[in-house]
């Protein structure tokens, strides 16, 4: 069966791995970092040192600073507390300055009309899968292309189930051309954003169909990729080792027959992500708000909520299927003006010949008119 919308939940058999307990030293550093962010009453609105404007943390920013968020920055800085403090503050300012929350579906929509980025399914560790198809590049190189990736990262984070903090990135370079791939400067900018402001978010990067010029590009940017990220890169292996067949796109060897239709996918994906984020924020308020809450608790869903989520996804899918079936039925039905016609076959044929004759005469007249205009233009010159 053809699929047009994302999967709302991982398969029941897919579970996120449990992280080891913190050591005493790690717990002390987490507590110290938590105390630091609790003291951030106001932070700058810009990284420009000449701009002295500051503003308090709003609800969304406080909900972003979870226990797991602080641990991601501590791990990324190899548990150096001062570095983690600097990085967390830097990301908060960057999110304001970059306008992460101002990137709306309507603004980003033109970038994804070809389906070059997709959120579809979950891997065996319950990581939501973000697909990148370089051959579907449909826009010129611009800042919006990078904003598109940031928007997709934010949405795929919304799709993360309780206990999972990272995503699986699936990249297909088939039919890719050198002109469609990002420039080195774009590649470095994306890497900087990912490594600086989304630390520990990449669980796996599964790459297939790598042409020679992409290999060359990867060699150029490889030195800029931190060692932890390099360990997560997987090249040209069977993808069903990492993603269950049922939720894996057929392009990557799976059995999920997904077809991209922007009018069906885009709104459905954005609505699903918005609903998940709405529940996240509602639970954050229920648990008392503030910084340092647990993402696992904020994303936790009861069996009833999971069933409701599945039902909503199925309803979206059925709605899209019904719409598609309606289009097919409409296109295959007999037009009213024909079905109501009582002419005999001979009369219809005679009328068709007359219409064609009139059409040919109109075309001939138009050709004569255009040729006359050209002749007059030439004689006047």
Secondary structure by P-SEA (a helix, b strand, c coil): cccccccccccccccccccccccaaaaaaaaaaaaaaaacccccccccccccccccccaaaaaaccaaaaaaaaaaacccaaaaaaaaaaaaaaaaaaccccccccccccccccccccbbbbcccccbbbbbbcccccccccaaaaaaaaaaaaaaaaaccccccbbbbbbbcccccccccccaaaaaaaaaaaaacccccccbbbbccccaaaaaaaaaacccccaaaaaaccccccccccccccccccccccccbbbbbccccaaaaaaaaaaaaaaaaaaaaaacccccccccccccccaaaaaaaaaaaaaaaaaaaaaaaaaaaaaaccccccccccccaaaaaaaaaaaaaaaaaaaaaaaaaaaaaaaaaaaac
